[in-house]
């Protein structure tokens, strides 16, 4: 049974150089490079959603004047 180690490189890292360095380590059978653009997009989306959640948790609903006709209209949507 083979063991795989997945390494995520930061933007701008030389993936070819790092791959060749890893291949020269004793016990390494093969090193391959795969670019996962979807993962980066998902990470940005998750970070954005986390920021939105933090904003909503920091919101004090008692500050909303529900007696205002315009506010009631917006809140009903």
N, CA, C and O atoms as a GROMACS GRO file, in nm:
protein
  308
    1UNK      N    1   0.084  -0.118   0.000
    1UNK     CA    2   0.000   0.000   0.000
    1UNK      C    3   0.089   0.125   0.000
    1UNK      O    4   0.181   0.137   0.081
    2UNK      N    5   0.060   0.216  -0.092
    2UNK     CA    6   0.134   0.342  -0.101
    2UNK      C    7   0.066   0.450  -0.019
    2UNK      O    8  -0.056   0.449   0.000
    3UNK      N    9   0.145   0.542   0.029
    3UNK     CA   10   0.093   0.657   0.103
    3UNK      C   11   0.114   0.781   0.019
    3UNK      O   12   0.220   0.800  -0.040
    4UNK      N   13   0.012   0.866   0.014
    4UNK     CA   14   0.022   0.992  -0.060
    4UNK      C   15   0.026   1.108   0.037
    4UNK      O   16  -0.044   1.107   0.139
    5UNK      N   17   0.105   1.206   0.005
    5UNK     CA   18   0.110   1.331   0.082
    5UNK      C   19   0.070   1.443  -0.014
    5UNK      O   20   0.131   1.460  -0.120
    6UNK      N   21  -0.031   1.518   0.023
    6UNK     CA   22  -0.078   1.628  -0.061
    6UNK      C   23  -0.023   1.758  -0.004
    6UNK      O   24  -0.037   1.786   0.115
    7UNK      N   25   0.040   1.836  -0.089
    7UNK     CA   26   0.101   1.962  -0.048
    7UNK      C   27   0.033   2.074  -0.125
    7UNK      O   28   0.020   2.067  -0.247
    8UNK      N   29  -0.011   2.177  -0.054
    8UNK     CA   30  -0.070   2.294  -0.118
    8UNK      C   31   0.033   2.406  -0.118
    8UNK      O   32   0.086   2.444  -0.014
    9UNK      N   33   0.062   2.456  -0.237
    9UNK     CA   34   0.164   2.559  -0.251
    9UNK      C   35   0.099   2.696  -0.254
    9UNK      O   36  -0.014   2.712  -0.301
   10UNK      N   37   0.170   2.794  -0.204
   10UNK     CA   38   0.119   2.931  -0.208
   10UNK      C   39   0.132   2.985  -0.350
   10UNK      O   40   0.209   2.933  -0.430
   11UNK      N   41   0.058   3.089  -0.379
   11UNK     CA   42   0.066   3.152  -0.510
   11UNK      C   43   0.208   3.198  -0.539
   11UNK      O   44   0.272   3.258  -0.453
   12UNK      N   45   0.255   3.171  -0.658
   12UNK     CA   46   0.388   3.214  -0.698
   12UNK      C   47   0.497   3.113  -0.670
   12UNK      O   48   0.612   3.134  -0.711
   13UNK      N   49   0.465   3.003  -0.601
   13UNK     CA   50   0.567   2.902  -0.572
   13UNK      C   51   0.604   2.829  -0.702
   13UNK      O   52   0.519   2.809  -0.788
   14UNK      N   53   0.729   2.789  -0.714
   14UNK     CA   54   0.777   2.717  -0.832
   14UNK      C   55   0.746   2.569  -0.816
   14UNK      O   56   0.822   2.494  -0.756
   15UNK      N   57   0.632   2.528  -0.872
   15UNK     CA   58   0.586   2.390  -0.854
   15UNK      C   59   0.680   2.289  -0.919
   15UNK      O   60   0.695   2.178  -0.868
   16UNK      N   61   0.741   2.325  -1.031
   16UNK     CA   62   0.834   2.231  -1.097
   16UNK      C   63   0.958   2.207  -1.011
   16UNK      O   64   1.004   2.093  -0.999
   17UNK      N   65   1.012   2.312  -0.953
   17UNK     CA   66   1.129   2.299  -0.868
   17UNK      C   67   1.096   2.215  -0.743
   17UNK      O   68   1.171   2.125  -0.707
   18UNK      N   69   0.984   2.246  -0.680
   18UNK     CA   70   0.945   2.172  -0.560
   18UNK      C   71   0.919   2.026  -0.593
   18UNK      O   72   0.956   1.938  -0.516
   19UNK      N   73   0.856   2.000  -0.707
   19UNK     CA   74   0.831   1.862  -0.749
   19UNK      C   75   0.961   1.785  -0.769
   19UNK      O   76   0.973   1.670  -0.726
   20UNK      N   77   1.059   1.848  -0.834
   20UNK     CA   78   1.187   1.779  -0.856
   20UNK      C   79   1.262   1.756  -0.725
   20UNK      O   80   1.330   1.655  -0.710
   21UNK      N   81   1.250   1.849  -0.632
   21UNK     CA   82   1.313   1.830  -0.500
   21UNK      C   83   1.250   1.712  -0.428
   21UNK      O   84   1.320   1.629  -0.369
   22UNK      N   85   1.118   1.704  -0.432
   22UNK     CA   86   1.048   1.593  -0.367
   22UNK      C   87   1.086   1.460  -0.432
   22UNK      O   88   1.105   1.361  -0.361
   23UNK      N   89   1.096   1.456  -0.564
   23UNK     CA   90   1.131   1.332  -0.634
   23UNK      C   91   1.270   1.282  -0.594
   23UNK      O   92   1.296   1.162  -0.600
   24UNK      N   93   1.359   1.373  -0.554
   24UNK     CA   94   1.495   1.334  -0.516
   24UNK      C   95   1.506   1.287  -0.372
   24UNK      O   96   1.615   1.248  -0.328
   25UNK      N   97   1.398   1.289  -0.297
   25UNK     CA   98   1.399   1.239  -0.160
   25UNK      C   99   1.393   1.087  -0.162
   25UNK      O  100   1.314   1.028  -0.236
   26UNK      N  101   1.476   1.025  -0.080
   26UNK     CA  102   1.480   0.879  -0.074
   26UNK      C  103   1.343   0.825  -0.032
   26UNK      O  104   1.283   0.873   0.064
   27UNK      N  105   1.296   0.726  -0.105
   27UNK     CA  106   1.168   0.663  -0.074
   27UNK      C  107   1.052   0.717  -0.155
   27UNK      O  108   0.942   0.661  -0.149
   28UNK      N  109   1.072   0.823  -0.230
   28UNK     CA  110   0.964   0.880  -0.310
   28UNK      C  111   0.961   0.809  -0.445
   28UNK      O  112   1.061   0.806  -0.517
   29UNK      N  113   0.846   0.753  -0.480
   29UNK     CA  114   0.831   0.685  -0.608
   29UNK      C  115   0.802   0.782  -0.722
   29UNK      O  116   0.858   0.770  -0.830
   30UNK      N  117   0.714   0.878  -0.696
   30UNK     CA  118   0.670   0.968  -0.802
   30UNK      C  119   0.615   1.095  -0.739
   30UNK      O  120   0.556   1.092  -0.632
   31UNK      N  121   0.636   1.206  -0.806
   31UNK     CA  122   0.576   1.333  -0.765
   31UNK      C  123   0.502   1.389  -0.886
   31UNK      O  124   0.557   1.394  -0.996
   32UNK      N  125   0.380   1.431  -0.867
   32UNK     CA  126   0.304   1.488  -0.977
   32UNK      C  127   0.246   1.623  -0.934
   32UNK      O  128   0.224   1.648  -0.815
   33UNK      N  129   0.223   1.708  -1.032
   33UNK     CA  130   0.171   1.842  -1.006
   33UNK      C  131   0.031   1.850  -1.064
   33UNK      O  132   0.009   1.818  -1.180
   34UNK      N  133  -0.064   1.892  -0.981
   34UNK     CA  134  -0.201   1.912  -1.025
   34UNK      C  135  -0.246   2.049  -0.977
   34UNK      O  136  -0.225   2.085  -0.861
   35UNK      N  137  -0.307   2.124  -1.065
   35UNK     CA  138  -0.359   2.255  -1.026
   35UNK      C  139  -0.508   2.240  -1.004
   35UNK      O  140  -0.580   2.190  -1.090
   36UNK      N  141  -0.553   2.285  -0.890
   36UNK     CA  142  -0.694   2.274  -0.852
   36UNK      C  143  -0.752   2.413  -0.839
   36UNK      O  144  -0.752   2.472  -0.731
   37UNK      N  145  -0.802   2.466  -0.950
   37UNK     CA  146  -0.857   2.601  -0.951
   37UNK      C  147  -0.988   2.607  -0.875
   37UNK      O  148  -1.020   2.709  -0.814
   38UNK      N  149  -1.065   2.500  -0.877
   38UNK     CA  150  -1.193   2.498  -0.809
   38UNK      C  151  -1.174   2.515  -0.659
   38UNK      O  152  -1.252   2.585  -0.594
   39UNK      N  153  -1.073   2.452  -0.604
   39UNK     CA  154  -1.047   2.460  -0.460
   39UNK      C  155  -1.023   2.605  -0.418
   39UNK      O  156  -1.072   2.649  -0.314
   40UNK      N  157  -0.946   2.678  -0.499
   40UNK     CA  158  -0.918   2.818  -0.467
   40UNK      C  159  -1.047   2.900  -0.470
   40UNK      O  160  -1.068   2.986  -0.384
   41UNK      N  161  -1.132   2.873  -0.568
   41UNK     CA  162  -1.259   2.945  -0.578
   41UNK      C  163  -1.349   2.912  -0.459
   41UNK      O  164  -1.411   3.001  -0.402
   42UNK      N  165  -1.355   2.783  -0.421
   42UNK     CA  166  -1.435   2.742  -0.307
   42UNK      C  167  -1.385   2.807  -0.180
   42UNK      O  168  -1.465   2.850  -0.096
   43UNK      N  169  -1.254   2.816  -0.164
   43UNK     CA  170  -1.195   2.876  -0.045
   43UNK      C  171  -1.234   3.023  -0.036
   43UNK      O  172  -1.269   3.072   0.072
   44UNK      N  173  -1.228   3.094  -0.148
   44UNK     CA  174  -1.265   3.236  -0.147
   44UNK      C  175  -1.412   3.252  -0.110
   44UNK      O  176  -1.449   3.343  -0.036
   45UNK      N  177  -1.497   3.161  -0.162
   45UNK     CA  178  -1.640   3.167  -0.132
   45UNK      C  179  -1.663   3.141   0.017
   45UNK      O  180  -1.742   3.211   0.081
   46UNK      N  181  -1.595   3.040   0.071
   46UNK     CA  182  -1.610   3.009   0.213
   46UNK      C  183  -1.563   3.125   0.300
   46UNK      O  184  -1.626   3.156   0.401
   47UNK      N  185  -1.452   3.189   0.263
   47UNK     CA  186  -1.403   3.304   0.339
   47UNK      C  187  -1.503   3.418   0.334
   47UNK      O  188  -1.526   3.486   0.435
   48UNK      N  189  -1.563   3.441   0.217
   48UNK     CA  190  -1.660   3.547   0.202
   48UNK      C  191  -1.783   3.518   0.287
   48UNK      O  192  -1.835   3.608   0.354
   49UNK      N  193  -1.830   3.393   0.285
   49UNK     CA  194  -1.947   3.356   0.365
   49UNK      C  195  -1.918   3.368   0.514
   49UNK      O  196  -2.005   3.408   0.591
   50UNK      N  197  -1.796   3.336   0.554
   50UNK     CA  198  -1.758   3.349   0.695
   50UNK      C  199  -1.762   3.496   0.736
   50UNK      O  200  -1.809   3.528   0.846
   51UNK      N  201  -1.713   3.585   0.650
   51UNK     CA  202  -1.716   3.728   0.681
   51UNK      C  203  -1.860   3.779   0.691
   51UNK      O  204  -1.891   3.860   0.778
   52UNK      N  205  -1.947   3.731   0.602
   52UNK     CA  206  -2.088   3.771   0.607
   52UNK      C  207  -2.152   3.723   0.737
   52UNK      O  208  -2.227   3.798   0.800
   53UNK      N  209  -2.122   3.600   0.777
   53UNK     CA  210  -2.176   3.548   0.903
   53UNK      C  211  -2.128   3.628   1.022
   53UNK      O  212  -2.204   3.654   1.115
   54UNK      N  213  -2.001   3.666   1.021
   54UNK     CA  214  -1.947   3.748   1.130
   54UNK      C  215  -2.017   3.883   1.137
   54UNK      O  216  -2.045   3.934   1.245
   55UNK      N  217  -2.045   3.940   1.019
   55UNK     CA  218  -2.116   4.068   1.014
   55UNK      C  219  -2.257   4.054   1.072
   55UNK      O  220  -2.302   4.137   1.151
   56UNK      N  221  -2.327   3.948   1.032
   56UNK     CA  222  -2.464   3.931   1.080
   56UNK      C  223  -2.469   3.902   1.229
   56UNK      O  224  -2.565   3.940   1.296
   57UNK      N  225  -2.367   3.836   1.284
   57UNK     CA  226  -2.365   3.809   1.427
   57UNK      C  227  -2.337   3.937   1.506
   57UNK      O  228  -2.380   3.950   1.621
   58UNK      N  229  -2.267   4.031   1.446
   58UNK     CA  230  -2.234   4.156   1.513
   58UNK      C  231  -2.342   4.262   1.500
   58UNK      O  232  -2.325   4.374   1.549
   59UNK      N  233  -2.452   4.227   1.435
   59UNK     CA  234  -2.560   4.322   1.412
   59UNK      C  235  -2.657   4.320   1.529
   59UNK      O  236  -2.699   4.214   1.573
   60UNK      N  237  -2.693   4.436   1.578
   60UNK     CA  238  -2.786   4.448   1.690
   60UNK      C  239  -2.926   4.481   1.637
   60UNK      O  240  -2.950   4.595   1.596
   61UNK      N  241  -3.018   4.384   1.636
   61UNK     CA  242  -3.152   4.409   1.579
   61UNK      C  243  -3.234   4.511   1.659
   61UNK      O  244  -3.332   4.564   1.608
   62UNK      N  245  -3.194   4.539   1.782
   62UNK     CA  246  -3.269   4.638   1.861
   62UNK      C  247  -3.251   4.779   1.804
   62UNK      O  248  -3.325   4.870   1.840
   63UNK      N  249  -3.152   4.796   1.717
   63UNK     CA  250  -3.129   4.928   1.657
   63UNK      C  251  -3.224   4.958   1.542
   63UNK      O  252  -3.228   5.071   1.492
   64UNK      N  253  -3.302   4.858   1.499
   64UNK     CA  254  -3.395   4.878   1.388
   64UNK      C  255  -3.526   4.937   1.443
   64UNK      O  256  -3.584   4.885   1.538
   65UNK      N  257  -3.568   5.044   1.381
   65UNK     CA  258  -3.694   5.108   1.421
   65UNK      C  259  -3.807   5.045   1.340
   65UNK      O  260  -3.834   5.086   1.227
   66UNK      N  261  -3.872   4.945   1.398
   66UNK     CA  262  -3.979   4.875   1.328
   66UNK      C  263  -4.108   4.958   1.321
   66UNK      O  264  -4.204   4.915   1.257
   67UNK      N  265  -4.112   5.072   1.385
   67UNK     CA  266  -4.228   5.160   1.375
   67UNK      C  267  -4.224   5.242   1.247
   67UNK      O  268  -4.325   5.301   1.207
   68UNK      N  269  -4.110   5.246   1.182
   68UNK     CA  270  -4.096   5.321   1.058
   68UNK      C  271  -4.158   5.241   0.944
   68UNK      O  272  -4.126   5.124   0.924
   69UNK      N  273  -4.246   5.306   0.870
   69UNK     CA  274  -4.317   5.240   0.760
   69UNK      C  275  -4.222   5.186   0.654
   69UNK      O  276  -4.243   5.077   0.602
   70UNK      N  277  -4.116   5.262   0.621
   70UNK     CA  278  -4.020   5.219   0.519
   70UNK      C  279  -3.941   5.096   0.566
   70UNK      O  280  -3.914   5.005   0.487
   71UNK      N  281  -3.905   5.095   0.693
   71UNK     CA  282  -3.833   4.980   0.748
   71UNK      C  283  -3.919   4.855   0.744
   71UNK      O  284  -3.871   4.748   0.707
   72UNK      N  285  -4.046   4.868   0.783
   72UNK     CA  286  -4.137   4.753   0.779
   72UNK      C  287  -4.151   4.700   0.637
   72UNK      O  288  -4.156   4.579   0.616
   73UNK      N  289  -4.156   4.788   0.540
   73UNK     CA  290  -4.167   4.746   0.401
   73UNK      C  291  -4.043   4.666   0.357
   73UNK      O  292  -4.055   4.560   0.297
   74UNK      N  293  -3.926   4.719   0.389
   74UNK     CA  294  -3.801   4.651   0.350
   74UNK      C  295  -3.789   4.517   0.422
   74UNK      O  296  -3.751   4.417   0.360
   75UNK      N  297  -3.822   4.513   0.549
   75UNK     CA  298  -3.810   4.390   0.626
   75UNK      C  299  -3.911   4.284   0.582
   75UNK      O  300  -3.890   4.165   0.606
   76UNK      N  301  -4.020   4.326   0.518
   76UNK     CA  302  -4.120   4.230   0.472
   76UNK      C  303  -4.076   4.159   0.344
   76UNK      O  304  -4.135   4.058   0.306
   77UNK      N  305  -3.975   4.210   0.278
   77UNK     CA  306  -3.928   4.151   0.151
   77UNK      C  307  -3.835   4.035   0.173
   77UNK      O  308  -3.788   3.976   0.076
   0.00000   0.00000   0.00000
